[in-house]
């Protein structure tokens, strides 16, 4: 590519263009003597003139020094004959014609005054200055004004020669035409032009050669250049030469082709267009057009426009090497017939490939421009600028095969040192290799050595780990490198070092290292070590280690290990020793334990607490597992031993969810405890209040299979009641069990089907709103009382038929009928295997009416009031066979009621009534529209018993129940529940709950409450233990100094008021719960909560906490009161390292 462009275009500076000019000039000169006026007199003389007569009439015989003068033309010969009748003269014997500077000679000549045709024959010679034309004959047709030379026509001057079979000159059209085997030769330039036809226009001064024109030029070294095309054209006026058609240029091994070649002699410029292409065995140049510029005899510049491509291939016998550059345009600079530089502009792209030591490599790069430097006819350096990027492909050995690797890179400027296989990236450099990413101001990539060197704030990412420094070296082959003045971050910490060296795939050696979690340039604290070894995503080992606060050394250790493993991982939990004094337990040790991450799906945590005063040991166990879409669960247990009393206590809880197959699920839950006081007295305040006071333990298991329209469930349920007292004289329920439980349900399905289209009549369409449902359940209940057990077993099947239709577009009618079949193992009379069959019916009616009011009062734009009255009549006939009369004369049911199985034998006839009101509003405040969809709901309901006298009731109406729910704004709501006796209107019960929350301030919101414990199911990481501190991770920028306060500090508060009573006011209770949080400054936060008994006028419990954000440190103080128990707690710690702290106070458990 870089050795031959000069040779390709060397023929453009040869002298064949003057050759065409000479041909045209001599053709004109050859016929110049024919330009004479009509009727010009002529004179004939000779040594001997004889008049004779013959068959052709009178004629004049001329002998000796025959001379004929016709205007400026003089013809001489040895002999001649002039025929008077035909007015024709013939000359013979050394015929010579002279006209000005033009001399013509022939063996014979004739001229007819009648036809005005002059003919020269045999050995025709025409001379004009240094030009000589020869031929077998010549003819001039005066009337047509055409001159013709035929028979091996030759034109010769001092250095040039033109040959043709025939030359025609038309004086009227000023066209000179050479025909048949036209050959033009220039001896000075060793150039020859051949063709079948040539035309020269004297007016336009344009010469055209057609019919397979061909140019052959030979240089001084004997090398020939051949140009062929379909037409060659030369303009003498503009001094431009063109070759058209299928142009082909060949010089030794070099070839070029195009559709048009243009040579501008005055500008020393040549242009090839029409799919131009130039090539030889070492390369190729293509584009939409090629343009060459010369300086004297040397080509200086080659320009390629439009889809430009320049290809270089190493000569045969040398190491394989290929270079291809592409762009919108290319400029090639030459000097001393050698390519020196190549410039590529616009969408520039370079592809270079080579083979070294049997390993192929390939570099592809692009940019806005490329500057290619050439030495010894080979590319040596490529410079890319403007949005540059590239990919380097190389091969590495893997066993007996080669694996292709890629390095991607980009920068503002790229230099590719081709011979050295060196890539230099300058300005915002970025390089990517496998899982490695390097960013710096400058990067040098030695592809042969597979090494990197970066400077200018280099940053290296590898396996999602980041390292920065001042200078960096790295080996891609060994995956090792060195960072000088480096800085990196793993998990929550920053690591710096005078020298950080990668010595293994995931191992770093650090000299003069520092570690901190503070991101400030001058950190509030740091650890310093002369030697560090970092095991990525595992741990950091430092020897020795000194803790500095600011620049003051605080603590020194011979060595220390920092865990940096992300996510869940096994490890010892850091124990808390000597935390302070508890009012009841004294000093204590807690959370001494171990966390075991079994795998990605399960983990186990075990820890221990010790309290000095009792003394008491408490061990804890927690296991968790989760396999996505299949199973999940947890198991928690604790065991306590009081050494002084010799007592032991324990509890066990667990949950398991398992998907056994498609729509087949197993669920299990268990809760067991040794005694009712264990969780309240032993586990302490760290356990939630609900968990500590709970006295009902429930365990259950169920297996459920679902189909598209049915469901089958097998279950076991057990509930234990811990608050029973065997000494109170009441036969209390101790335990309730339901075993086993089996239920099968068919979902409601419409009996009919509505038509789906014009041609579909449906199926019983008049029953399309009628639905049939069925269910069946098998129960076995065991109730354990202080006095003994009660056991019942039964099965119930229920069939239901219901409908819902709308009348007059607003009234909805809903009739229904239900049949229930019950089977019992025995009735209350002791009869075994008894059954009951019951049916009942119902009819409901309801409607919804609404009205919109547009009051336009203030911001109130509209109110929507909807009213929904509902009536429901139900009836069941009397089934006396399912009852009996006891010893007191009271009729009772023969069958027990348990679970969902019961038999109601008596007749029932009742009417339920309700009236539901909903108020909604729309407000417009400035340009904002506010919708209050739940502004006010009021629901009033009661029922009427038609058989109230049979049921021993004094009046038919039940209590009138009223519920009111008000929510005018999003942070306030109030709910009121009332029940009134229908006759006297006396209130029987009342319940009111109101909630208000407020918040304000412009600062950044933080966590409302500090953490007091780990959430259920949350993860436990090594170093933090099973119990959590109260402190949150705050945000701030200062250590030991307050930030400037503002006039709008973030704050929040909430109040909940509860009131309830029965018919007697003495049963009323009043409770008020309040909580608040306030940021005193950016780093100070105070929180308070209290539970207040308004009736007794005393605070039942309250908590106060003060939190301080110390940037990378934090501190909290808390005081809590609950009944006669109190606790205080203080802790200051590094946020990222909970194990580095100072703590005083009482235990949280």
N, C-alpha and C positions, 0 to 999 in steps of 0.2 A: 504493500500500500504506500509505503513511504519512500521507495526507491525509484518508482517508475512513472509517476504522473508527468514528470518533465519529458520523458521519452514519448509518452502517449501523444503529447501535443507539440512535439518538436517540428513536425511537418508544417505547422501553421506559420513558421517564419521562413519557409523555402521560397524560391523565386519563380514559381510557376504562374503567379498572377501576372507579372509583366509578359510572360509568354503569350497569354491570351490577348493582351493588348497588341503585341507584335503581329499576331495572326490577323487581327482585325485591320491594323494599319496597312499591311502589305496587300491584303485583298483590295483595299481601297486604292492603293497605289497602282495595282495591276490593271485597273480599269480607268485610271485617271485620263489616259490618252484618248479615251472614247468620248470625253466630254467636249463636244464641238458644236458649233452653231449649224443649223440647217441652211442649206444653200451656200455653204462656204465654198468659194471657188478652189479648185485644186489645179496644180501644175505638174505636167509629166515631161521628163527629159531623159535622154539616154545617149550613148555614143552613136547608136545606129537606130534610126526609127524607120520602120517599113510598114506601109499600108498594104493590106491584102484583103481578099474576099474569099469567103468560104461558105460552107453550108449553114453556118451560124450567122452569116452576114459579114459585113466589113469588120475587120479587126486590125489592130495596130501592134506590130511586133517590136518589142523593145529589147535591145541588146547592148550590153556593156554599160556599166555605171548607170543602171536604171535608177531614176530618182523621181519620186512622187511627193509633192508638197501639198498638204491639205491643212490649211490654217497653220496652227503651231506644230503640226505633226509632219514629220518627214520620214518617208520610207525609201530604202535603197535595196537593190538586189542586183544580181548578175544579169538576169533576163526577166522579161515580162511580156504579157499580152494584154491588150485592152480591147474588149469586144464592145463595139459601138452600139449594136442593137440591144444587147442585154445590159449594156452599161456596167460591165463587169471587168475588173482588172485582176489578173493573176500574176504572182511574182514567184521567182524561183532562184535558187542558187544564192545562199547566204543572205536571206532576207533579214533586213534590220529596220526597226522602226524606232524613232526617237521623238519623245514629246517632253520637252522640258528636261527634268532630271530622270525621266523614265526611259529605259532602253529595252526594246523587245527584239527578239530574233527568232527565226525559224527556218526550216529548209524550204517551206513553201507557204504562200499566203495568197488570199483572194479577198476581193471586196466588191460588193454589188451596190451600184448607186440606186438601182431599182428597189431592191429589198432592204437596202441599207444594212447589210450583214457583212461583217468582216470576219475572215477565218484565217487562223494561223495553224499550220500543220507540220508535224515532225520536228522534234528537237526544239520545241518552243521554250524560249528563255526570256524572262522579264526581269530587268534590274531597276531598282530604285534606290539610290544611295548605296547602302551596304546590304540591301535586301535583294535576293535573287529568287525568282519563281521559275519553275520548269514544268513542262507537261507535254503530253503527246499532241494536244491541239488546244486552240483557244478560239472563241467565237464571241463577236459583239453584234448584238441585234439592236440597231439604232432606233427603230420605231418603238420597240418594247423597252428600249433603254436598259437592256440586260446584257451583262457580260458573263461568259461561261468558259472555264478552263476544265479540261477533261484529260483523262489518261495519265495516271500516276503523277498527279500534280504535287509539286514540292516547292516549299518556300524555305529559304535559307538566309540567315544573316550571320553576323560574326559568331554568335553563340547559340543561336536558336534555329530550329528547323520544324516546318509544318508539312505534313503529307496528307493527301486526300485523293479520292478517285475523281472528284468533281468539285469545282468551286463556281458558284453562281452569284452574280452581283446585280441586284435590281436597283437602278438609280432612282426610280420614282419612289419606291418605299424605303430606300436607303438601307436595304438589307443585303448582307453578304452571307452566303450560305455555302458551307463545305459539306460534301456528301461522300459517304462510302469510305470506311476505313480511315477516318480522320486521325492523324497522329501529329502531336506537337511535342518537340523535344527542346529542352534548355540545357545546353552543355555546361554553362557556368554553375547551375544549381543541380545538375544531373537529375532533371525532372522531365517526365514524359506524360502527356495527356492523350488519351485515345478515346474514340467514340465513333458511333456510326453517323453522327450528324452534328453540325455546328452552325450557329447563326449569329451574325453580328449586326446590330441595329445602329447605323451611323448617327441617327437623330438622338436616341436615348443613350448611345454609347454603351450598350449592354451586349455582351457575348454570351451565348447559351450553347452548351454541348449536351446532346441527348443521345439516346440509343446506346445504353450501356457505357456511359462515360467512365473513364478510369484514369487516375493520376498515380504515377509511380515516381517517387523521388528518392535519390540515393545520396547519402551524406558522404563526407570526406573519408569516413571509416568504412565505406562500402556497404553500410546498412541501408536497406530500402524501406520506404514507407509507401503503402498502397492505399489509395482512397477510391472507392467506387460508390456510385449512387445511380439514381434514375435521371438526374439532371444536374448539370453544373452551370452556374451563372456568374458572370463577372461584370460589374458596373464600373466602367472607366471613369465616369463622372464622380461617383462617390467613393471609388476605389474600394469596393466591397465585392467579395467572392462568396457565393452560396452554393451548397450542394444539397439537393432535395431528394425525397423518396427514401428508399431503404439504403441509408448511408452506412458504409462499412469502412473502417480505417484499420490498417494492419501494419505493424512494424515488428519484424522478428517475432517474438512470442507475445507481443502486445497487440490487443485488438480493442476497437471502439465501434459503437453503432449508435445511430440516432435516426430521426426522420428529417432533420434539417441541421446543416452546419453552416454558420455564417462567419465570415472573416472580414473584420473592419481594419484595413491596412493602415488608415490614417491614425486610428486610435490604438494600434497595436493590441487589438482585442479580437477574440474569437468566441462564438457562442454555439453550443450544441443543444438542441431542444428536440422534443418529441421522443420521450422515453430514451434519453441518452444513457449510454452505458459504456464504461471503459474497463478492461480487465486483462489480466495475464495470469500466469500460474501462481503469482504471489498475492493477488488481491483484485479488488473491484471497486469502481466508483459509479454510483447511480444517483439520479435525482430527476426533478422535472426539467432542469436545464443546467448545463455546465458552461462556465464563462472563464476565459483565460486572458490574462494580461501579460504583455511582454515588455521588456526594456532592451531595445536593440535586438540582439540575436538570442536573448535568454528569456525564458518564461519566468516571471516573478510571482504571479498569483494565479491560483485556480479557485473559482467560486462555484459552489454547487447550491442550487436553489430548489426548494420544494421537495420534501421527502428525501432529503439528502442522506446518503449512506456511503461510508468509506470503509472498506474491508481490507485487512492485511492478513496474509497467511505466510508463515515461515517457509522458506524454500525447502525443497526436498533434501533430506540428508541432515537437516538441523533439527533441534528439539521441537516437538509440536508446539505451535504458538499461533493464536488467532486473536485479532483485535478488530472490533467492529464499532464504529461510531455512527450515530444517527442524530438528526435534528432537522429543524425547519430549513436551515442553511448551513453551509460549510465553507470556510476560507482556508485554502492551502497556500502556505508561503514557501517559496523555493529560493535557493541561493547556490550558484555554481552547479546548476543542473541537479541539485539534491533537495529533497523536501526537508525543511527545518522545523516548521510549526504547522499545526492544524488547529483551526478555531471552529467550534460548533456552536450555533446560536439557536435558541428557541426549542424547548422540549428536548434538550440534548440528552443523549443516552449513550453509554459506552458498555460494551460487553467484551471482556478480555478473558481468554482461557489459555492454559498452558499445561504441560505435563513435565513434572520433575520427579526423578527417581521412581517412576512408575505410578505416581499419585497425581491424578488430575485435580486441577483447581480452576475456579471460574469466578470472576468478579464482574458484577453488574452494578453500574452506578448511573445516576441521572441528576440533572440540574437545569438551570436556565441556560448556562454556557459551559463549554468544555474547552480548555486550552491544552493541546497535546503537543509535547516537545519530542523531536525525533533526533536520534544520534545514530550514525552509521547505518542509515536506512531502516532503523527499527525504532518503534515507540519507546521512549524512556521515561516520560513523566506525563501524567494527566492531572489537570487542575479543574475542579468543578466548583461553580459558584451559583448562588440563587436557588433556594429550596432544594438543597442537595440531599440525596439519600442513596443507599446502595446495599447490596447483598453480596457477601463473599462466600463462595461454596468451596469446601475443601474436603478431602477424604482422610479418614482415620482408619487404622487397622483394627479389626475385630476378629480374632482367630485367623482363619484363612481367607477372609473377605474384607472388603473395604466398605465403610459406612460413610455416607455423605453427611457432612455437618454444614450448618449455615451460620453466618454472622451478619446481622442486620445493623446498619449504622446510618446516621444522618447528622448534619451540622450545617452551619452557614457556608463553610468552604471545605472542600475535600482535596487533598493531594494524594495521588496514587503513584508511588515510585515503582515503576513496572519491573525493572531489572531486579530491584531488591525485594519485591513483593511486600512493600511497605505502604500502609494506608495511614495518612495523617488527617485527623478531623480537627477543624479549628472553628471556634465560636458555637456555643450551645451544642456541644457534641453529645450524641447519644449512641450507645452501642448495645445490642442485645445478642446473647448467645445462650441457648438452652434456657435455664431458669435464671440467668444472670443478666442484669441490666446495669449499665455504667453511664453516668451523666457527668460531664465536666466541661470546662471551657476548651480544653484541648485533649485529644486522645490520639495516641500513636499505636497502631495495630500492626505488628510484624507478623504477617500471615505465614511466612516461611518458618519462623521460630514459634509461632502461635503464642505470642506474648503481647500484653497490653501495658502501656504506660500513660498515665493520665495526670494532668495538672490543672490548676485553676478550680478549686473547690470541687474535687471529684466526689461523686456519690455512687456507691455500689449497692445494688439490690441483688440478693441471692437467696433463694428459697424464702422470699418475702421478708428477709432481714435486710436492714439498711445500715450502711457504713459510710461515713464521710471523712474527709481529711484534706491535707494540703497537697499531697502528692501520692500517687498510687502506682504500684506495679502488680501485674497478675499474669499467670501462665494458664492458658486455656487447656493445655495438655495435662498438666499435673493438678489443675484446679487449686493452685496455691498462689498467694500473693502477699504483698506488704503494703500497709497504709501508714503514712507518716503524718503525725499529729492528727490521728484518726478519731472519729466519733461515731458511735452507733447506738441503736436503741433496740432492746429486746424486752418484750412485754411492757412493763411499766417503768423501766430504768434506762438511763443514758450512760454509756460507757465511753470513756475517752482514753487515749494512750499516746505516748510519744511515738510508739511504733506498735502497730497491730499487724500480726503476720498470720496468715492462714496456713496451717501445717497439715490439715486433714480435710476430709470432705465436710465435716461439721465441727471443726476444732480451730480455735483462734488462740494464739499466744500474744499477750499484751505486755509491753514494757512500760513502766511508769504509768500505770493505769489508774483511772478514777471512775467511781460509780455514784450516781445519784438519780433520784426521780424528779428532781427540781429542774424545770426547763430553762431557768434564767441563765444568763451568761455568767453571772457570779451566783452559784446556787447557795441556798440557805444552809444546806448540809451536803456532805459528800464523804464517800469512803475512798481512801487512797491505798494503793498497794504497788510495790515495786514489781511484782510479778502476778499476772492473772492468766488463768487458762479458762477460756469460754467454750463450753460444749453447747452448741446452738440448740435451742428449744429443750434444754435440759437443766444445766446448772453453770454457775461461775465459781471457780475456786480461786481464792486470793490468799497470797502468802507474802509477808504478814499483812494485817489489815488495821487501819487507823481511821476512826470516825472523827470527822471535823464538823463543827457547827460554825458556819462562816469559815474563818481560817484558824479557828482554835481547836486543837486536838482534844477530844473528850474521852475516847476509849480506844485501847489497843488490844488486838487479839493476834495470836500466832498464825491463825488461819481462819477462814470463814467460807461458807458455801451459800451462795445465793441461788435459790431455785428460779429458773426462768422457763420452765416447761409450761406451755399453754394448755388451757382446758383442764380436764380431769387427769390426775396422776397420783400415784401412791406416795405416801410420806407420813412422817410423824407429825401429830398436831402439837403445836407449841403450848406447853403448860403455862398457867398463870400462877405464880407463887407469891404468897404474902400480899394479898390485895387489900388488906385492911381488916376492920373489925365489924362483924355482923352482930346485931343486938342479941340474937339467940344462938348463933352457931359459932361465933368467934372467928379465929383465923381459918383459912381454908386453902386447899389446892384444887383446881378444877381443870377440866378439859385436857388431861394427860391421856393421849390416845394415839390412834393410828388410822389413817384413811387408806383403803385398798381399792384402787381402780382395777377391777378384775379384767374387764375388757371394755369395748365400746358400748356394751349394752347393760352392764351391771357394775355396782360398786358397793362397798361395805365400809362403815365407819364404826369404830369402837373407842370409847373414851371413859374416863373415870374422874369422880370428884371425891375429895376428902375434906371433912369438917372436923375441927379439932375438939370442940366443946363436948360433943355427944359421946364418944367419937363415932362417926358414921362414914361408911364407904358406900358410894353409889356408882354403879357401872351402867353404861348405856350402850345400846347396839342399834344400828340402823342399816338396813339393806334396801337397795333400790334396783330395779331392772326395767328395761323398756326395749322392746323390739318392735319397730314401727309396723303398724297395720296388723300385728299379730298378738302381742301381749304386753302388759305393763303392770307394775305393782310396787308395793313397798311393805316393809316389815320393821316395826319399831318396838323396842323392849328396854326395860330398865330393871335393875335389881339393887335393893338397898339392904344393908346389914348394919344394925346398931350394936356395936361391940359391948356397950355398957349394959343394955337390956337383953342382949342375946336374941333380938327379934330380926326377922327378915320380911321384906315386902317386895312386891314385883308388879309389873304390868306388861301387857302384850297387846299390840294392835297391828292390824295388817289389812291390805287391800290387794285384790288380784282381778285383772280384767283380761280375758282371753278370747280371741276370735279363732274358733276351732275349724270353721269352714265358711262357705258362702252363707251369710245371714244366720250363722250359728254362733252364739256368744255365751261364754261362761263368765259369771260375775260372783266374786266372793269377798266378804268383808267380815272382820272379826275384831272384838274389843273385850279384853279380859283384864281384871285387876284383882290383887290379893285381898284388899279391903277398901272400904269407902273413904278412909281418911288419907290413904297413901298419896294420891295426887295433890290433894289440898295442902297437906302438911310437909311433905317431903320434897316434891318437885319445885315448889316455891314460885316466886313471881315471874320467873322467866317463861313459865307455861301460861297459855292464854287463860283468862278468867273463865270462859265457857268450859274449857277442858278441865279445869281444876274443880269446879263446882258440879259438874255433871255426875248424876247418880243413876243414870239409866244406861246400861250397856247393851248394845244391840249387835248381834252377829247374824249374817244371812248369806245365802248362796242361791243362785238361780242359773238355770240353763234355758236359753230361749232360741227357738227356731222360727224364722219368719219366712212366709211366702208372700206372693203378690196380694192375696186377699185373705190370708189366715195367719194365725200365730199360735204356737204351742209353747208353754212355759212350765218348767219343773222347778220347784223352789223349796227352800228350808229357811225358817225364820225363828230366831230365838232372842228374847229380850229378858234381861235380869234387872230387878229393881233393888237398889242398894240401901234405900232408906227405910226398910221395914223394921219394925220394933216388936219383937216377940212378947214384950212385957206390957204392951199397952192394952191388951185384952181385945184387940181387933184382929179378925182373921184376914190379914192383908195378903195381897198377891205378891209372891216372891219371884216367880218366873212364869213366862208365857212362851209356849213353843207352838209352831205350826209346822207339822211334819207328817207326811210330805204334802206339798201343794202342787196340784197339776191343773192347768187351765188351758182351754182351747177356745179360740175366738175366731168367728167368721165376720169379716168386715161387712158393713151395710152395703147392699147392692140393689140397684133399681131393678124392679121386675120387668118393666117395659123399656122400650127404646124409641127415641124420637126419630123421625125420618132424617136421613143424612143428605138427601138431594131430591130433585124433581121426580126421579124414577124409583125412589126408595120410599116404601110405605111404612118402614120401621116395623117394630114388633110390639103389639099391644101398646101403642103410643099413649093411650089414655091412662096407662099405669107407669109412665116414665118418671113420675115424681113419687111413686110408692116404693119404699125401701124395706127389705127383709134383712134381719140380722139374727145371729145365733151365737150362744156362748155356753160353755160347760166348765165346771170347776169341781175338783176333788180336794177335800180338806180333811185334815186330822189335827185337832187342837188338843193341847195338854196345858192345863192351868195348875200351877203348884201354889198352894196356899200354906199358911202356917199349919192348918189342920190336915192337909193331905192333897191328893191330886184329883183333878177332874179331867176326863178324857172324852172327846166327842169326835166321831168320824161321819162324814156325809158327802153327798154329791148333789150338785144343782145344775140343771139345764134350763136355759132361758131362750125363748123365741120371741122376736119382736117384729111388729109390722107397723110402719108409720108412713104418713103422707104429709105433704105441705103444698098448698095451692093458694094462689092469690086471686081474690075476688074484687071486682070493680077497680082494679089497679092499685089498691091501697091496703085492703084487708087481707091478712094472711091467716088461713085456717089450717090447723095441724092436728088431724085425728091420729090415734094410735091405739094398738092393742098389744098386750104382753101376756104370754103364758109361761109359768115357772113350774118345773117339776123337781122336787127335792126328795132325796133318799137319805135315810139315817141308819146308822148301825143299831140304834135303839132310841125309843122316845123316853120322855121323862117318867112314864109309867112302867118302864122296864121292858116293854115290848120290843123285840128285836126285828131289825130289817123292816122299817116302816117307811111309807112314802106319803107325800102330799103333792097335790096339784092345784095351782092357783091361777086365776086369770084376772086381769084388770084392764081397764080401758081409760082413755083420756081424750080430751078435745081442747085444743088451745086456739086462741084468737088474739091477734095483735095488729098494730099499725104504727106507723111513724109519721107524725105531722110536724111541719116546721114552718117558721116564718122569719123573715129577715127585716130588721128595723134599721133605718139609716138616720140616726138622730143628728149627726153632724155637730156634736157637742165637743168642743176642744179638739184633741187629737183623735177622739172616738169617731170612726167612720162607719162602722156597721156592727150590729149584734145579730147573731143567728141563734134562735131558740128552737130546739127540737123537743117534741113530746112523744113518748112511746108508751102508750097504755098496753097492758098485757092481762089477759084472763086465761085461766087454765082449769078445766073441770076434770076431776078424776073420780073413778068409781071402781070398787071391788065388791062383789057379792059376799054374803055370809057363807062360811064353810064350817058349820057346827061340828062336823065329824072330826075336825082337827083340834078340838078343844076338850077340856074336862073341867069338872067342878071339884075344887079342893075341899078340905075339911072345914074351911071357913065359909063355904058357899060361894066362893069367887070362881068365876070361869077363867081358866087359864089355857095357854097353848100347850099342846101335848109335846111340842118339839123344842129343843134348845136352839138358841141363836148363837152362832159363832162364825167368825170371819165374815164372808159375804152370804152365808146361808141362813135363812130365817123363814118361818112360816107365820104369816099374819092371817089368822082365821076369821077375824071379825069383819063385818061389813064396813066399808069406808066410802064416804061420799063427801067431797069437799071441793071448794072453789078457791083458787089462789088468785090474788090481784096484786098488780104492781103498777106504779107510774114512775117512769124514768124521765128526768128533765136534764137537758144539757144546754149550757150557754157557752157560745163561742163569740169572740170579738176580733175586730180588725182595727188597728191603730195606725195612724200615719204621723211620724215624728220627723219633721223636716222632709228629707227625700227618702226616708226609710219607712217601709211598710212592715208592721209587726203583727203577726197572727197569734192569737191566744186560743189554741184549740181545746185546752183543758181548763178554761177559766173557772167554770162552776158546774159540778154535777150533783144533782139531788135525786135520790131514789127512795120511794116510799112503797112499802109492801105489807100485806097482811093476807089472811086466809079465812074462809068461812066454812065451818063444819056443819053439814046438814044433819048429822047424827050426833050432835054434841050431847044430847041428853042420854043416849045409849052409852056414851063414853064418860058419863058422870061428870060433865063439865057444866059450869053455871051459865055460860053464854057461848054463842057459836063462833065469835070472832077471836082470832089469835092476837097476840100483841102486835101493835103497829110499829114496824121497824123503819127507821129513817137513817139514811147515810148521806152526809154532805162532804164533798171534797172541793176545796178551794185552792187554786194555783194561779194567782194573778201575775206573778213574775217567776222567772226560772229558778231563783234561789229562795223562794218561800212557798211553803205548802202547809195546808191544815186539813185534817180529817176529823169529822165528828160523827159518832155513832150513837143513836138514841133508840130506846125501846119504851113504848107506852102501853099501859093497860087500856083496852079499847073503850070500856064503858065509862070509867071515872076519869080517864085521861091522865092517870098518875104515871110518872116516869119510873120504870123498873131498873134501867141501867143507862149509864152514860160513859162514853170514852172519847177523849180528845187528845190528839197528837199534833203538835205544830213544830215546824222546823224552819229555821232561818240561817242562812250562811251569807257572809259578807267577805269581800276582799278588796284590796285597793293598793295603791302605790304604783310607781313606775319602774321599780327595779326588777331585776330578773327573778322570777319565781324559783324557789327551791323546794325541797321535799318538805311536806307539811309537818311530819313527825319524824324524829330520829328512829333509826332501826333498833328494835328491841329483841329481835330473835330471827332466826332463819325461817323462811316460809316453808310450809309443808311441801315436800317434794323438791326443794331447792338443792343446789349442789354445794358440797363442802370441799374446799380446796386445801391442799397441804399448807400448813403454816397459819391457818386461821381458826381451826377447831370447830367444834359443833356449836358452841355458844357464841353469839355475836355481841359486840358492844353496842351502846346506844348511839354512837357517833355516826353521822353521815359524812360523806366526802363533800365538803363545801368547796366553793371556788373563791379565789382571791388572788392578790398579787403581793401582799406584804407579810412579813414575819415580825410579830411583836409590835405592830403599830396599827392603829385604827385608820380605816379609810374615811374620807370626808363624808359626812351624812348629808342627805338631801331633804327637801321639804315634803317629799312623797315617798316614804319608805314602804317597801312591800309588807303587807300585813294580811291576815285572814282570821276569821272567827266564825264560830257556829254555835247556835243555841237550839236545844230540843226540849220542849215542854210536854210532859205527859200527865194527864189527869184521868182518873177512872173512879166510878162509884156504882153502887147498886141502888136499890130502893131506899136504903137507909144511908143517910149522909155520913154516918159514923164509919162506914166502910170505905170512904173516899181516901185516895192516895194521890200525892202531888210529887212529881220529880222534875228536876231541872238539870240537864247536862249541858256543860259549856266547855268550849276549847278555843284557844287562840294562839296565834303565832305572829311574831313581829321581828323584823330585821331592824335592830338598833342602828346598824351601819351595814356596809357591804359584807362585813365579815362576822358581825355579831348577830345571833338569833336567840330569842327567848320564846319558850313555849309553856303553855299552862293548860291543864284540863282538870275538871272537877265534876263529881256526881253529888248533887245536893238534894236532900229530902226536905221539901218545903213544909210538909206536915209536922215533922219532928224538928224542923229548923236546925239541921245539922249537916255538915259535909261528911258524906260517907267515905269518899276516897278522892284523892287529888294528887296530881303529879306536876312538878316544876322542873324545867331543864333549861340550861344556858349553854349555848354552843358557840365556839369560836373557830373560825376558819383561819388557819395560819399558813395559807398557800399550800406547801407540800406537807405541812403538819396540820393537826387539828386537835381540839380539846373540847371536852364536854363535862359539865357538872349536872347531876340530877338528884332530886329529892322526891321520894314517893311515900305517901301515907295510905294505908288501907286498914281500916279498923284500928286495932291496937298494934299493928305491925308498921314498921318504918324502915326505910333504906336510904342510903346515900351512896353516890358513886362519882368518882372523878377519874378521868383518863386523858392522857396526852400521847399522841402516837404519830408516826409517819404514815401518811395515807396509803402509800403503796406497800408498806411493810407493817402489817398489823402486829407482827411479832416483835417489833422494836417500839416499846412504849413504856410509860410509867403510869401505874394504875393504883388507885386506893378506893376503898369503899366496901360495900356488901356485895354478896353474890347475886347474880341475876336468876339463878335457879333456886 
